[in-house]
Amino acid sequence: MEEKVIPSNFIRNIMIEDLQNGKHDKIITRFPPEPNGYLHIGHAKSIFINFSLADEFNGITNLRFDDTNPLKEDIEYVKSIKEDVKWLGYDWENLCFASNYFEEMYERAVLLIKKGLAYVEDFSADEIRENRGTLTEPGKESPSRNRSVEENLDLFEQMKNGAFANGEKVLRAKIDMSSPNINLRDPVLYRISHATHHNTGDKWCIYPMYAFAHPIEDAIEGVTHSLCTVEFEDQRPLYDWVVEKSEMESTPRQIEFGRLNLTNTVMSKRKLKLLVDENFVDGWDDPRLPTISGLRRRGYTPEAIRAFCEELAITKGSGAVDVQLLEHFIREDLKLKAPRTMAILKPLKVVITNYPEGQVEMLDAEINPEVPEMGMRKIPFSREIYIEQEDFMENPPKKYFRLFPGNEVRLKHAYFIKCEEVIKDENGEVVELRCTYDPETKSGTGFTGRKVKGTIHWVEATKAQPAEFRLYDSLILDEEQEDDGGTFLDHVNPNSLEIANGFVEPNMADAKPHDKFQFFRHGYFNVDPKHTTSDSLVFNRVVSLKSSFKL
């Protein structure tokens, strides 16, 4: 078997150097989501990096929930994240929760107080912000900074015991209010929150801030390389400070990489939650969302997503990646997996007047011409069929090669038919075509008597299976991509979902949720797991058949 060549990246090079220098015996990484929303395609990149690099060096990866904010977290998110990571094809070594370390975090905070490196602050959040300074001006020290160790220990214990209201006090690190790095200007380590936690219940009413908790969690678990996105780069000095001053036995190394941004795609968890909460979409798994559950419901495969992530360069840059690259990989994956079949999304009835009444003929069609071993399927043909409305024009322009009065086309897998008569309703709308067929032109017989320029697809009418088709477009209009303001919901695309009602071949009646097909000319479709029932088939279009995108 040919050995797979893995593209180089700077994180891999760091790991190789650390192993060669004896700094670590084993690579340990972690994927640390906050359970305050569903994972999206950006998280898939982080999952891929953490798990694949650890696996490459025979290391391990932990799945750890950074559940330090009970006001925003929910067990629903915990369950969905575990499901998504498993579905992507990864298995963690240890399942961890930051909340399981709350006792040790508290003891480390007490240690910082005893060392004179933390103090209880009386300022409100607004006052802390006002006195923090700017990029050009240093911050101002709080009077609380001069409290004695004994007083700070007493106040911190009172905070723990519930003596103060939310926001009345916080615990701050004592570092440097004039530091050029604002993150080091006495950052908040603990805040009061009288809220029930999904894991610890009402045991705690003080909770550690992410910037304090995360490095301690990494150190407790013996993480060697703490991989995160570039927005945390300025916090690395604080990360290192917490590990050192808290006297953690293990010293993780934080390394930042560029986050994934996709064109025409909402990548903000806050915005995604807003779309869900305001009912602009059909839940977190809406196929228009870039959530892992949304992509899964739409019809993306874990193989396609992993191939997409592997193609991305692991760099510090966070430039936007064309969403067509993701679409390329799902096409590449499904073209060898998805059975070919025919579907009519917007039906127009055709009666073949010279075909015998009551006769149903079974025709042969390949299941997937690119994979001959998938075999053949049988499709019925009779006097009445459906074609697409767009495959007929009464007054066509030049170079229109589909059906029009007097023109002949080939029916895919069947015969040539010629339009003889157009039937309209009282409003002048075309409702039926009367055509004739030539029995000598049957597909597969080698007929060469004459040629036609157009081939259209069809579905036999009497046995056709009714189906609903959901066609998707970008959820957010382009001009909103760089705007993080309050008008975000004003830019939701009202045409992001089109629903069509038509027919599929009768052999599709037994299609199950998540079955995938290529519908001739329409694209790749997935049986929707949420709305499909035993009496109703619903298909989501995963992606169209073709793109101008070049890898």
URZI-V282942 format. One record per residue. PHI is phi in whole degrees, 0 to 359 (none if undefined). OMEGA is omega in whole degrees, -180 to 180 (* if undefined). Layout:
PHI&OMEGA  PHI&OMEGA
This chain:
none&-179  291&-179  287&-179  285&179  268&-179  263&180  301&-179  284&171  209&-171  292&179  291&177  301&-179  297&178  296&-180  296&178  299&-180  296&-180  296&178  290&-179  294&180  277&179  75&-180  293&179  224&174  270&-175  210&178  279&176  232&177  242&178  210&168  252&-169  246&-179  290&170  271&-177  281&-180  239&179  173&179  272&178  290&175  235&-172  297&176  295&176  293&179  300&177  297&179  295&177  300&-179  300&-177  297&-176  295&-176  286&-175  290&180  290&178  298&-180  294&-180  299&-178  257&-180  58&178  263&-179  225&176  230&175  264&167  261&-177  233&178  269&177  276&-173  264&-177  254&-179  230&-175  295&-178  288&-175  244&-171  258&-178  207&180  296&176  302&-179  290&177  301&-179  297&-177  293&-179  295&178  299&180  296&-178  294&-180  297&178  298&-178  298&179  291&175  104&-177  243&178  229&-177  277&176  283&-180  228&173  261&-172  236&176  227&176  304&-178  296&176  288&-179  256&-175  303&-178  296&-180  292&178  300&179  299&-180  297&178  292&176  294&176  300&178  300&179  298&178  298&-179  298&179  274&-179  75&-176  248&177  206&-178  211&177  275&-174  255&177  268&-179  302&172  284&179  300&180  294&-180  293&176  299&-179  295&-178  296&-176  265&-176  284&-178  90&-179  232&179  293&-178  249&-179  236&180  290&177  279&179  253&-179  287&178  278&174  301&-180  295&-177  296&-176  265&178  297&179  284&178  302&-177  298&-180  293&179  296&178  297&-180  294&-179  293&-179  294&177  293&177  296&175  302&-179  298&-176  274&175  86&-177  283&-174  238&180  278&177  305&176  81&-177  288&179  213&172  221&171  256&-180  242&171  284&176  256&-176  240&-176  198&-179  288&178  252&-179  299&176  295&175  267&-175  301&-179  296&-179  263&180  275&177  47&-178  293&178  287&179  256&-179  222&172  229&180  270&177  211&179  278&-177  220&179  282&-179  266&-176  296&-176  250&-175  256&178  65&-178  254&-178  295&-176  242&171  235&170  240&-177  226&-179  288&173  287&-177  305&-176  295&176  272&-175  290&-171  299&179  297&178  292&177  302&180  302&-178  292&179  301&-176  276&180  71&179  299&-180  270&-177  228&-179  267&-172  267&-178  213&-177  276&-167  297&-179  294&178  266&-177  298&180  291&179  268&-179  301&177  302&177  290&177  305&-179  294&179  298&-179  299&-179  298&-177  291&-173  287&177  277&176  59&178  285&-178  291&-179  263&-180  240&178  289&178  246&179  278&178  229&-177  255&174  228&-178  292&179  285&-180  272&172  238&180  249&177  298&177  55&-175  222&176  282&-177  244&179  269&179  298&179  297&180  292&178  299&179  296&179  296&178  298&179  289&-176  296&-179  269&176  60&172  283&-179  226&-176  271&179  86&-178  296&-179  261&176  302&-177  297&177  276&-179  272&177  274&175  293&178  300&179  292&176  292&177  296&179  297&-180  293&179  293&178  130&177  292&180  253&176  298&179  297&180  293&-179  292&178  295&178  296&177  298&-179  296&-180  293&-179  288&-176  289&176  288&177  266&-177  228&176  280&-176  289&-179  232&178  295&-178  289&176  264&180  296&-179  300&179  294&176  293&176  298&179  296&178  301&-175  287&176  286&175  298&-178  298&-179  285&-173  280&-176  297&179  257&-178  246&-170  279&173  296&175  274&176  203&-178  242&179  221&177  248&-175  275&179  230&-166  284&169  229&-175  283&177  233&174  251&-180  266&-166  293&-178  261&175  270&-175  303&177  294&178  82&-179  272&173  235&-177  250&179  263&-177  254&179  267&176  212&179  288&179  284&176  205&-176  299&179  277&178  228&-175  305&-178  293&176  288&172  88&-175  239&174  230&178  255&177  232&-179  281&176  221&-180  210&-176  292&-178  242&179  223&171  248&170  235&177  286&177  304&-177  288&179  270&174  226&172  222&-179  288&179  232&-172  282&172  284&176  297&179  65&170  267&-170  252&178  270&-169  278&170  206&-175  307&179  87&-178  263&-179  244&178  226&174  264&170  272&-179  309&178  70&-173  230&-171  234&167  281&172  231&-179  234&-179  283&-178  250&-173  208&179  244&179  256&-179  237&176  270&-177  294&179  266&179  84&179  275&179  289&-178  241&-178  198&174  242&172  252&-176  229&171  240&179  237&177  250&-177  298&-179  284&-173  264&-177  304&-179  300&178  93&-179  271&-179  83&-179  300&180  227&-175  299&177  201&-177  241&171  237&-176  267&-176  244&173  234&180  236&179  261&-170  198&172  219&178  298&-166  280&-172  284&-179  246&-176  300&180  262&178  298&-180  205&174  253&-178  238&-180  247&-176  249&-171  246&173  230&-179  304&-177  285&-178  242&179  293&-172  305&-172  295&-179  271&-170  302&-177  260&-176  261&-180  253&-174  273&-174  280&-179  267&-176  308&-176  291&177  290&-175  252&174  291&-179  288&-179  291&-179  250&-178  286&179  227&173  240&180  249&178  241&179  239&-176  211&-173  218&172  234&178  301&-176  298&179  289&178  273&-176  301&-178  264&-180  298&-177  251&177  308&-180  77&170  294&-175  239&-177  218&168  256&177  271&-177  312&178  73&-174  267&-179  129&179  263&-176  230&-180  234&177  291&-175  293&-177  280&-174  267&-174  250&178  287&176  233&178  295&-179  251&-174  215&177  264&177  234&-179  244&172  259&175  283&180  286&-176  195&176  289&-174  287&-172  233&177  211&176  276&-177  293&177  241&-179  287&*
